[in-house]
């Protein structure tokens, strides 16, 4: 494969094929350091990513992981400020939300804190 050109700040990313067959990538997009954690969707088997949903624009967000449930909801978990607040956050969204670039699904949300160490 060829380089997507998306780059990254040297942090872990998440990539998975969704039930639709499209590819979901969660990584930093248009970033300065570890900010702008974004869900990106490819409809051409990962060749290009043309749909984007900003999950968290703050600094020091990283290490995403995600799963898609039987109803099509995607649950993404990631951390923020691991050397400071040590927060774990959750986002719930659908593939259609990524296509629209904003949360439209009933019950969808972004950047919900589920745990804070300090």
N, CA, C and O atoms as CSV, one atom per row, in Angstrom:
chain,resi,resn,atom,element,x,y,z
A,1,UNK,N,N,0.819,-1.188,0.000
A,1,UNK,CA,C,0.000,0.000,0.000
A,1,UNK,C,C,0.857,1.243,0.000
A,1,UNK,O,O,2.062,1.197,0.249
A,2,UNK,N,N,0.208,2.358,-0.286
A,2,UNK,CA,C,0.926,3.626,-0.330
A,2,UNK,C,C,0.662,4.419,0.946
A,2,UNK,O,O,-0.297,4.152,1.670
A,3,UNK,N,N,1.513,5.384,1.208
A,3,UNK,CA,C,1.389,6.254,2.370
A,3,UNK,C,C,0.136,7.111,2.214
A,3,UNK,O,O,-0.079,7.731,1.173
A,4,UNK,N,N,-0.687,7.136,3.260
A,4,UNK,CA,C,-1.922,7.921,3.220
A,4,UNK,C,C,-1.648,9.412,3.256
A,4,UNK,O,O,-2.486,10.209,2.833
A,5,UNK,N,N,-0.480,9.798,3.758
A,5,UNK,CA,C,-0.161,11.196,3.895
A,5,UNK,C,C,-0.786,11.845,5.121
A,5,UNK,O,O,-0.601,13.041,5.348
A,6,UNK,N,N,-1.533,11.063,5.923
A,6,UNK,CA,C,-2.190,11.621,7.099
A,6,UNK,C,C,-1.203,11.924,8.217
A,6,UNK,O,O,-1.403,12.868,8.982
A,7,UNK,N,N,-0.143,11.136,8.319
A,7,UNK,CA,C,0.844,11.343,9.362
A,7,UNK,C,C,0.306,11.025,10.739
A,7,UNK,O,O,-0.759,10.424,10.881
A,8,UNK,N,N,1.046,11.431,11.750
A,8,UNK,CA,C,0.652,11.210,13.136
A,8,UNK,C,C,1.766,11.686,14.047
A,8,UNK,O,O,2.913,11.809,13.617
A,9,UNK,N,N,1.438,11.956,15.306
A,9,UNK,CA,C,2.440,12.479,16.235
A,9,UNK,C,C,3.232,11.407,16.982
A,9,UNK,O,O,3.756,11.679,18.062
A,10,UNK,N,N,3.328,10.223,16.445
A,10,UNK,CA,C,4.079,9.162,17.100
A,10,UNK,C,C,3.314,8.536,18.258
A,10,UNK,O,O,3.913,8.130,19.255
A,11,UNK,N,N,2.000,8.458,18.131
A,11,UNK,CA,C,1.152,7.846,19.157
A,11,UNK,C,C,0.386,6.693,18.526
A,11,UNK,O,O,0.293,6.597,17.303
A,12,UNK,N,N,-0.157,5.828,19.356
A,12,UNK,CA,C,-0.950,4.690,18.879
A,12,UNK,C,C,-2.187,5.194,18.149
A,12,UNK,O,O,-2.756,6.222,18.515
A,13,UNK,N,N,-2.598,4.473,17.124
A,13,UNK,CA,C,-3.847,4.755,16.406
A,13,UNK,C,C,-4.704,3.500,16.432
A,13,UNK,O,O,-4.260,2.442,16.876
A,14,UNK,N,N,-5.939,3.626,15.951
A,14,UNK,CA,C,-6.862,2.492,15.875
A,14,UNK,C,C,-7.359,2.402,14.437
A,14,UNK,O,O,-7.689,3.420,13.829
A,15,UNK,N,N,-7.415,1.194,13.894
A,15,UNK,CA,C,-7.959,0.990,12.554
A,15,UNK,C,C,-8.727,-0.330,12.539
A,15,UNK,O,O,-8.266,-1.335,13.081
A,16,UNK,N,N,-9.903,-0.315,11.909
A,16,UNK,CA,C,-10.732,-1.519,11.866
A,16,UNK,C,C,-11.720,-1.406,10.712
A,16,UNK,O,O,-12.188,-0.317,10.378
A,17,UNK,N,N,-12.026,-2.549,10.113
A,17,UNK,CA,C,-13.079,-2.593,9.096
A,17,UNK,C,C,-14.421,-2.681,9.817
A,17,UNK,O,O,-14.615,-3.532,10.685
A,18,UNK,N,N,-15.346,-1.790,9.447
A,18,UNK,CA,C,-16.677,-1.791,10.044
A,18,UNK,C,C,-17.557,-2.826,9.365
A,18,UNK,O,O,-17.188,-3.378,8.328
A,19,UNK,N,N,-18.716,-3.088,9.944
A,19,UNK,CA,C,-19.637,-4.086,9.376
A,19,UNK,C,C,-20.042,-3.736,7.945
A,19,UNK,O,O,-20.329,-4.629,7.148
A,20,UNK,N,N,-20.067,-2.445,7.615
A,20,UNK,CA,C,-20.425,-2.002,6.263
A,20,UNK,C,C,-19.363,-2.369,5.231
A,20,UNK,O,O,-19.638,-2.398,4.031
A,21,UNK,N,N,-18.139,-2.651,5.706
A,21,UNK,CA,C,-17.010,-2.892,4.814
A,21,UNK,C,C,-16.094,-1.691,4.718
A,21,UNK,O,O,-14.961,-1.819,4.252
A,22,UNK,N,N,-16.562,-0.511,5.152
A,22,UNK,CA,C,-15.722,0.682,5.171
A,22,UNK,C,C,-14.692,0.578,6.288
A,22,UNK,O,O,-14.860,-0.203,7.224
A,23,UNK,N,N,-13.631,1.365,6.188
A,23,UNK,CA,C,-12.538,1.317,7.155
A,23,UNK,C,C,-12.600,2.543,8.061
A,23,UNK,O,O,-12.681,3.676,7.587
A,24,UNK,N,N,-12.561,2.301,9.378
A,24,UNK,CA,C,-12.529,3.365,10.375
A,24,UNK,C,C,-11.108,3.491,10.905
A,24,UNK,O,O,-10.509,2.510,11.345
A,25,UNK,N,N,-10.574,4.708,10.859
A,25,UNK,CA,C,-9.271,5.023,11.433
A,25,UNK,C,C,-9.486,6.108,12.482
A,25,UNK,O,O,-10.107,7.132,12.197
A,26,UNK,N,N,-8.981,5.893,13.683
A,26,UNK,CA,C,-9.002,6.927,14.712
A,26,UNK,C,C,-7.555,7.306,14.981
A,26,UNK,O,O,-6.755,6.489,15.436
A,27,UNK,N,N,-7.236,8.557,14.692
A,27,UNK,CA,C,-5.874,9.050,14.814
A,27,UNK,C,C,-5.940,10.571,14.933
A,27,UNK,O,O,-7.022,11.157,14.882
A,28,UNK,N,N,-4.808,11.188,15.087
A,28,UNK,CA,C,-4.741,12.643,15.143
A,28,UNK,C,C,-4.784,13.176,13.706
A,28,UNK,O,O,-4.117,12.639,12.821
A,29,UNK,N,N,-5.566,14.226,13.482
A,29,UNK,CA,C,-5.739,14.782,12.134
A,29,UNK,C,C,-5.574,16.297,12.216
A,29,UNK,O,O,-6.155,16.947,13.085
A,30,UNK,N,N,-4.783,16.848,11.311
A,30,UNK,CA,C,-4.478,18.288,11.347
A,30,UNK,C,C,-4.048,18.679,12.763
A,30,UNK,O,O,-4.621,19.571,13.388
A,31,UNK,N,N,-3.048,17.998,13.229
A,31,UNK,CA,C,-2.635,18.040,14.630
A,31,UNK,C,C,-1.385,18.885,14.832
A,31,UNK,O,O,-0.622,19.137,13.900
A,32,UNK,N,N,-1.201,19.308,16.063
A,32,UNK,CA,C,0.031,19.893,16.584
A,32,UNK,C,C,0.285,19.153,17.884
A,32,UNK,O,O,-0.243,19.534,18.928
A,33,UNK,N,N,1.083,18.105,17.832
A,33,UNK,CA,C,1.245,17.227,18.983
A,33,UNK,C,C,0.073,16.257,19.032
A,33,UNK,O,O,-0.493,15.893,18.001
A,34,UNK,N,N,-0.274,15.854,20.213
A,34,UNK,CA,C,-1.348,14.866,20.371
A,34,UNK,C,C,-2.683,15.561,20.629
A,34,UNK,O,O,-3.259,15.439,21.710
A,35,UNK,N,N,-3.163,16.287,19.629
A,35,UNK,CA,C,-4.494,16.888,19.718
A,35,UNK,C,C,-5.307,16.484,18.485
A,35,UNK,O,O,-4.815,15.783,17.601
A,36,UNK,N,N,-6.542,16.935,18.448
A,36,UNK,CA,C,-7.433,16.667,17.306
A,36,UNK,C,C,-7.592,15.177,17.014
A,36,UNK,O,O,-7.419,14.737,15.878
A,37,UNK,N,N,-7.922,14.408,18.046
A,37,UNK,CA,C,-8.192,12.983,17.852
A,37,UNK,C,C,-9.489,12.864,17.047
A,37,UNK,O,O,-10.534,13.366,17.462
A,38,UNK,N,N,-9.412,12.202,15.903
A,38,UNK,CA,C,-10.481,12.229,14.909
A,38,UNK,C,C,-10.807,10.834,14.405
A,38,UNK,O,O,-9.914,10.023,14.160
A,39,UNK,N,N,-12.111,10.564,14.252
A,39,UNK,CA,C,-12.567,9.346,13.576
A,39,UNK,C,C,-12.622,9.659,12.083
A,39,UNK,O,O,-13.268,10.624,11.674
A,40,UNK,N,N,-11.954,8.855,11.277
A,40,UNK,CA,C,-11.876,9.058,9.832
A,40,UNK,C,C,-12.424,7.821,9.132
A,40,UNK,O,O,-12.204,6.695,9.578
A,41,UNK,N,N,-13.130,8.037,8.046
A,41,UNK,CA,C,-13.764,6.927,7.338
A,41,UNK,C,C,-13.262,6.855,5.907
A,41,UNK,O,O,-13.195,7.862,5.202
A,42,UNK,N,N,-12.911,5.650,5.494
A,42,UNK,CA,C,-12.507,5.385,4.121
A,42,UNK,C,C,-13.550,4.483,3.469
A,42,UNK,O,O,-13.909,3.438,4.014
A,43,UNK,N,N,-14.024,4.889,2.320
A,43,UNK,CA,C,-14.980,4.077,1.560
A,43,UNK,C,C,-14.298,3.353,0.399
A,43,UNK,O,O,-14.962,2.698,-0.404
A,44,UNK,N,N,-12.951,3.475,0.312
A,44,UNK,CA,C,-12.212,2.827,-0.777
A,44,UNK,C,C,-11.092,1.938,-0.244
A,44,UNK,O,O,-9.977,1.933,-0.765
A,45,UNK,N,N,-11.414,1.193,0.802
A,45,UNK,CA,C,-10.503,0.184,1.347
A,45,UNK,C,C,-9.220,0.776,1.917
A,45,UNK,O,O,-8.164,0.145,1.862
A,46,UNK,N,N,-9.308,1.998,2.470
A,46,UNK,CA,C,-8.158,2.607,3.127
A,46,UNK,C,C,-7.238,3.400,2.223
A,46,UNK,O,O,-6.209,3.899,2.678
A,47,UNK,N,N,-7.587,3.527,0.946
A,47,UNK,CA,C,-6.753,4.314,0.033
A,47,UNK,C,C,-6.812,5.800,0.385
A,47,UNK,O,O,-5.789,6.484,0.401
A,48,UNK,N,N,-8.028,6.295,0.669
A,48,UNK,CA,C,-8.211,7.693,1.059
A,48,UNK,C,C,-9.205,7.755,2.211
A,48,UNK,O,O,-10.040,6.867,2.380
A,49,UNK,N,N,-9.099,8.810,2.990
A,49,UNK,CA,C,-10.030,9.074,4.093
A,49,UNK,C,C,-10.688,10.406,3.810
A,49,UNK,O,O,-10.029,11.446,3.787
A,50,UNK,N,N,-12.010,10.369,3.593
A,50,UNK,CA,C,-12.717,11.554,3.110
A,50,UNK,C,C,-13.797,12.055,4.053
A,50,UNK,O,O,-14.400,13.097,3.795
A,51,UNK,N,N,-14.052,11.343,5.133
A,51,UNK,CA,C,-15.079,11.749,6.092
A,51,UNK,C,C,-14.451,11.772,7.483
A,51,UNK,O,O,-13.702,10.864,7.845
A,52,UNK,N,N,-14.762,12.822,8.272
A,52,UNK,CA,C,-14.066,13.069,9.527
A,52,UNK,C,C,-15.045,13.496,10.620
A,52,UNK,O,O,-15.957,14.287,10.377
A,53,UNK,N,N,-14.844,12.966,11.817
A,53,UNK,CA,C,-15.589,13.378,13.003
A,53,UNK,C,C,-14.568,13.658,14.099
A,53,UNK,O,O,-13.915,12.735,14.586
A,54,UNK,N,N,-14.424,14.923,14.492
A,54,UNK,CA,C,-13.502,15.289,15.563
A,54,UNK,C,C,-14.044,14.750,16.881
A,54,UNK,O,O,-15.126,15.136,17.323
A,55,UNK,N,N,-13.284,13.858,17.500
A,55,UNK,CA,C,-13.694,13.272,18.775
A,55,UNK,C,C,-13.279,14.154,19.951
A,55,UNK,O,O,-14.043,14.326,20.901
A,56,UNK,N,N,-12.065,14.712,19.885
A,56,UNK,CA,C,-11.569,15.552,20.974
A,56,UNK,C,C,-10.442,16.420,20.429
A,56,UNK,O,O,-9.421,15.900,19.979
A,57,UNK,N,N,-10.617,17.727,20.467
A,57,UNK,CA,C,-9.626,18.653,19.929
A,57,UNK,C,C,-8.577,19.090,20.928
A,57,UNK,O,O,-7.649,19.817,20.576
A,58,UNK,N,N,-8.713,18.653,22.178
A,58,UNK,CA,C,-7.775,19.099,23.208
A,58,UNK,C,C,-6.391,18.475,23.036
A,58,UNK,O,O,-6.214,17.506,22.299
A,59,UNK,N,N,-5.418,19.056,23.736
A,59,UNK,CA,C,-4.058,18.530,23.752
A,59,UNK,C,C,-3.985,17.269,24.607
A,59,UNK,O,O,-4.824,17.035,25.477
A,60,UNK,N,N,-2.959,16.463,24.338
A,60,UNK,CA,C,-2.623,15.276,25.135
A,60,UNK,C,C,-3.721,14.215,25.136
A,60,UNK,O,O,-3.944,13.558,26.153
A,61,UNK,N,N,-4.405,14.042,24.011
A,61,UNK,CA,C,-5.362,12.940,23.860
A,61,UNK,C,C,-4.697,11.886,22.980
A,61,UNK,O,O,-4.071,12.210,21.971
A,62,UNK,N,N,-4.842,10.618,23.374
A,62,UNK,CA,C,-4.119,9.581,22.650
A,62,UNK,C,C,-4.631,8.187,22.997
A,62,UNK,O,O,-5.530,8.020,23.821
A,63,UNK,N,N,-4.041,7.204,22.350
A,63,UNK,CA,C,-4.258,5.783,22.586
A,63,UNK,C,C,-5.724,5.353,22.457
A,63,UNK,O,O,-6.306,4.826,23.406
A,64,UNK,N,N,-6.316,5.581,21.278
A,64,UNK,CA,C,-7.708,5.166,21.084
A,64,UNK,C,C,-7.849,3.662,20.871
A,64,UNK,O,O,-6.947,2.989,20.374
A,65,UNK,N,N,-9.005,3.172,21.262
A,65,UNK,CA,C,-9.434,1.815,20.947
A,65,UNK,C,C,-10.933,1.902,20.729
A,65,UNK,O,O,-11.576,2.808,21.260
A,66,UNK,N,N,-11.503,0.991,19.967
A,66,UNK,CA,C,-12.935,1.098,19.653
A,66,UNK,C,C,-13.520,-0.266,19.326
A,66,UNK,O,O,-12.807,-1.221,19.021
A,67,UNK,N,N,-14.846,-0.323,19.401
A,67,UNK,CA,C,-15.594,-1.516,19.027
A,67,UNK,C,C,-16.935,-1.065,18.451
A,67,UNK,O,O,-17.482,-0.042,18.865
A,68,UNK,N,N,-17.456,-1.828,17.501
A,68,UNK,CA,C,-18.781,-1.557,16.937
A,68,UNK,C,C,-19.745,-2.611,17.460
A,68,UNK,O,O,-19.477,-3.809,17.367
A,69,UNK,N,N,-20.887,-2.153,18.018
A,69,UNK,CA,C,-21.847,-3.113,18.566
A,69,UNK,C,C,-22.820,-3.582,17.483
A,69,UNK,O,O,-22.757,-3.125,16.342
A,70,UNK,N,N,-23.710,-4.489,17.847
A,70,UNK,CA,C,-24.657,-5.071,16.908
A,70,UNK,C,C,-25.650,-4.086,16.322
A,70,UNK,O,O,-26.228,-4.346,15.267
A,71,UNK,N,N,-25.859,-2.947,16.995
A,71,UNK,CA,C,-26.760,-1.911,16.495
A,71,UNK,C,C,-26.043,-0.884,15.630
A,71,UNK,O,O,-26.673,0.047,15.127
A,72,UNK,N,N,-24.743,-1.041,15.450
A,72,UNK,CA,C,-23.982,-0.132,14.597
A,72,UNK,C,C,-23.299,0.999,15.334
A,72,UNK,O,O,-22.561,1.773,14.725
A,73,UNK,N,N,-23.529,1.114,16.641
A,73,UNK,CA,C,-22.839,2.156,17.408
A,73,UNK,C,C,-21.372,1.797,17.579
A,73,UNK,O,O,-21.022,0.635,17.788
A,74,UNK,N,N,-20.530,2.803,17.487
A,74,UNK,CA,C,-19.098,2.644,17.707
A,74,UNK,C,C,-18.776,3.289,19.046
A,74,UNK,O,O,-19.112,4.450,19.282
A,75,UNK,N,N,-18.127,2.539,19.915
A,75,UNK,CA,C,-17.692,3.040,21.219
A,75,UNK,C,C,-16.178,3.181,21.154
A,75,UNK,O,O,-15.460,2.196,20.983
A,76,UNK,N,N,-15.700,4.414,21.291
A,76,UNK,CA,C,-14.261,4.675,21.251
A,76,UNK,C,C,-13.816,5.174,22.617
A,76,UNK,O,O,-14.424,6.082,23.184
A,77,UNK,N,N,-12.764,4.584,23.134
A,77,UNK,CA,C,-12.189,4.986,24.411
A,77,UNK,C,C,-10.769,5.472,24.145
A,77,UNK,O,O,-10.077,4.945,23.273
A,78,UNK,N,N,-10.341,6.479,24.901
A,78,UNK,CA,C,-8.999,7.030,24.730
A,78,UNK,C,C,-8.611,7.735,26.029
A,78,UNK,O,O,-9.439,7.904,26.924
A,79,UNK,N,N,-7.342,8.144,26.124
A,79,UNK,CA,C,-6.919,8.830,27.341
A,79,UNK,C,C,-6.540,10.280,27.047
A,79,UNK,O,O,-6.308,10.667,25.901
A,80,UNK,N,N,-6.487,11.068,28.122
A,80,UNK,CA,C,-6.079,12.465,28.032
A,80,UNK,C,C,-5.184,12.797,29.213
A,80,UNK,O,O,-5.487,12.468,30.360
A,81,UNK,N,N,-4.080,13.455,28.906
A,81,UNK,CA,C,-3.171,13.984,29.930
A,81,UNK,C,C,-2.725,12.896,30.905
A,81,UNK,O,O,-2.911,13.009,32.117
A,82,UNK,N,N,-2.138,11.850,30.351
A,82,UNK,CA,C,-1.770,10.693,31.181
A,82,UNK,C,C,-0.738,11.018,32.252
A,82,UNK,O,O,-0.636,10.284,33.235
A,83,UNK,N,N,0.030,12.090,32.097
A,83,UNK,CA,C,1.007,12.473,33.130
A,83,UNK,C,C,0.456,13.555,34.056
A,83,UNK,O,O,1.159,14.024,34.951
A,84,UNK,N,N,-0.796,13.951,33.846
A,84,UNK,CA,C,-1.438,14.969,34.669
A,84,UNK,C,C,-2.725,14.423,35.256
A,84,UNK,O,O,-2.706,13.645,36.210
A,85,UNK,N,N,-3.862,14.844,34.668
A,85,UNK,CA,C,-5.169,14.408,35.162
A,85,UNK,C,C,-5.392,12.905,35.025
A,85,UNK,O,O,-6.110,12.314,35.831
A,86,UNK,N,N,-4.791,12.286,34.023
A,86,UNK,CA,C,-4.952,10.850,33.830
A,86,UNK,C,C,-6.388,10.457,33.561
A,86,UNK,O,O,-6.921,9.559,34.214
A,87,UNK,N,N,-7.015,11.114,32.612
A,87,UNK,CA,C,-8.442,10.919,32.345
A,87,UNK,C,C,-8.677,9.891,31.232
A,87,UNK,O,O,-7.942,9.859,30.245
A,88,UNK,N,N,-9.698,9.060,31.397
A,88,UNK,CA,C,-10.151,8.133,30.369
A,88,UNK,C,C,-11.498,8.653,29.877
A,88,UNK,O,O,-12.381,8.972,30.674
A,89,UNK,N,N,-11.644,8.733,28.551
A,89,UNK,CA,C,-12.859,9.285,27.957
A,89,UNK,C,C,-13.487,8.301,26.986
A,89,UNK,O,O,-12.834,7.386,26.485
A,90,UNK,N,N,-14.777,8.515,26.733
A,90,UNK,CA,C,-15.557,7.652,25.860
A,90,UNK,C,C,-16.341,8.501,24.869
A,90,UNK,O,O,-16.868,9.557,25.219
A,91,UNK,N,N,-16.412,8.032,23.637
A,91,UNK,CA,C,-17.271,8.626,22.617
A,91,UNK,C,C,-18.155,7.507,22.055
A,91,UNK,O,O,-17.706,6.375,21.878
A,92,UNK,N,N,-19.408,7.845,21.779
A,92,UNK,CA,C,-20.354,6.893,21.176
A,92,UNK,C,C,-20.911,7.547,19.922
A,92,UNK,O,O,-21.502,8.625,19.990
A,93,UNK,N,N,-20.723,6.897,18.774
A,93,UNK,CA,C,-21.147,7.479,17.507
A,93,UNK,C,C,-21.414,6.368,16.500
A,93,UNK,O,O,-21.146,5.197,16.766
A,94,UNK,N,N,-21.938,6.745,15.356
A,94,UNK,CA,C,-22.206,5.786,14.290
A,94,UNK,C,C,-21.383,6.140,13.055
A,94,UNK,O,O,-20.792,7.216,12.972
A,95,UNK,N,N,-21.359,5.237,12.123
A,95,UNK,CA,C,-20.702,5.497,10.842
A,95,UNK,C,C,-21.356,6.699,10.162
A,95,UNK,O,O,-20.660,7.511,9.552
A,96,UNK,N,N,-22.675,6.827,10.254
A,96,UNK,CA,C,-23.371,7.978,9.666
A,96,UNK,C,C,-22.929,9.287,10.300
A,96,UNK,O,O,-22.855,10.307,9.614
A,97,UNK,N,N,-22.630,9.278,11.614
A,97,UNK,CA,C,-22.124,10.480,12.280
A,97,UNK,C,C,-20.798,10.916,11.652
A,97,UNK,O,O,-20.569,12.106,11.439
A,98,UNK,N,N,-19.934,9.954,11.361
A,98,UNK,CA,C,-18.648,10.277,10.726
A,98,UNK,C,C,-18.900,10.823,9.322
A,98,UNK,O,O,-18.253,11.783,8.904
A,99,UNK,N,N,-19.830,10.220,8.600
A,99,UNK,CA,C,-20.159,10.706,7.256
A,99,UNK,C,C,-20.670,12.147,7.288
A,99,UNK,O,O,-20.376,12.935,6.389
A,100,UNK,N,N,-21.443,12.489,8.335
A,100,UNK,CA,C,-22.003,13.846,8.482
A,100,UNK,C,C,-21.005,14.824,9.092
A,100,UNK,O,O,-21.131,16.036,8.915
A,101,UNK,N,N,-20.017,14.302,9.808
A,101,UNK,CA,C,-19.044,15.163,10.470
A,101,UNK,C,C,-19.530,15.720,11.795
A,101,UNK,O,O,-18.903,16.618,12.356
A,102,UNK,N,N,-20.649,15.193,12.305
A,102,UNK,CA,C,-21.156,15.614,13.609
A,102,UNK,C,C,-22.090,14.547,14.148
A,102,UNK,O,O,-22.597,13.707,13.405
A,103,UNK,N,N,-22.310,14.598,15.461
A,103,UNK,CA,C,-23.192,13.624,16.100
A,103,UNK,C,C,-24.636,13.941,15.731
A,103,UNK,O,O,-25.137,15.033,15.997
A,104,UNK,N,N,-25.287,12.969,15.115
A,104,UNK,CA,C,-26.709,13.064,14.783
A,104,UNK,C,C,-27.488,11.878,15.332
A,104,UNK,O,O,-28.715,11.922,15.414
A,105,UNK,N,N,-26.790,10.836,15.701
A,105,UNK,CA,C,-27.440,9.609,16.153
A,105,UNK,C,C,-28.038,9.806,17.545
A,105,UNK,O,O,-27.450,10.491,18.382
A,106,UNK,N,N,-29.205,9.207,17.795
A,106,UNK,CA,C,-29.797,9.284,19.129
A,106,UNK,C,C,-28.875,8.612,20.150
A,106,UNK,O,O,-28.450,7.473,19.956
A,107,UNK,N,N,-28.577,9.309,21.214
A,107,UNK,CA,C,-27.725,8.742,22.248
A,107,UNK,C,C,-26.240,8.864,21.985
A,107,UNK,O,O,-25.431,8.438,22.809
A,108,UNK,N,N,-25.866,9.437,20.855
A,108,UNK,CA,C,-24.450,9.618,20.557
A,108,UNK,C,C,-23.862,10.750,21.380
A,108,UNK,O,O,-24.572,11.686,21.748
A,109,UNK,N,N,-22.559,10.672,21.673
A,109,UNK,CA,C,-21.898,11.729,22.444
A,109,UNK,C,C,-20.396,11.670,22.203
A,109,UNK,O,O,-19.864,10.688,21.687
A,110,UNK,N,N,-19.729,12.755,22.594
A,110,UNK,CA,C,-18.280,12.865,22.472
A,110,UNK,C,C,-17.678,13.225,23.829
A,110,UNK,O,O,-18.334,13.854,24.660
A,111,UNK,N,N,-16.435,12.823,24.046
A,111,UNK,CA,C,-15.600,13.261,25.171
A,111,UNK,C,C,-16.271,13.155,26.530
A,111,UNK,O,O,-16.203,14.086,27.334
A,112,UNK,N,N,-16.916,12.029,26.790
A,112,UNK,CA,C,-17.523,11.800,28.112
A,112,UNK,C,C,-16.475,11.169,29.023
A,112,UNK,O,O,-15.946,10.098,28.726
A,113,UNK,N,N,-16.182,11.837,30.128
A,113,UNK,CA,C,-15.200,11.336,31.081
A,113,UNK,C,C,-15.772,10.118,31.820
A,113,UNK,O,O,-16.887,10.168,32.340
A,114,UNK,N,N,-15.004,9.035,31.859
A,114,UNK,CA,C,-15.429,7.830,32.584
A,114,UNK,C,C,-14.541,7.536,33.782
A,114,UNK,O,O,-14.923,6.761,34.659
A,115,UNK,N,N,-13.344,8.155,33.831
A,115,UNK,CA,C,-12.422,7.912,34.949
A,115,UNK,C,C,-11.378,9.012,34.966
A,115,UNK,O,O,-10.886,9.436,33.920
A,116,UNK,N,N,-11.046,9.471,36.168
A,116,UNK,CA,C,-9.975,10.452,36.327
A,116,UNK,C,C,-9.121,10.007,37.507
A,116,UNK,O,O,-9.637,9.767,38.598
A,117,UNK,N,N,-7.801,9.897,37.285
A,117,UNK,CA,C,-6.912,9.391,38.310
A,117,UNK,C,C,-6.611,10.413,39.403
A,117,UNK,O,O,-6.418,10.051,40.564
A,118,UNK,N,N,-6.573,11.693,39.026
A,118,UNK,CA,C,-6.215,12.732,40.013
A,118,UNK,C,C,-7.351,13.688,40.197
A,118,UNK,O,O,-7.245,14.629,40.984
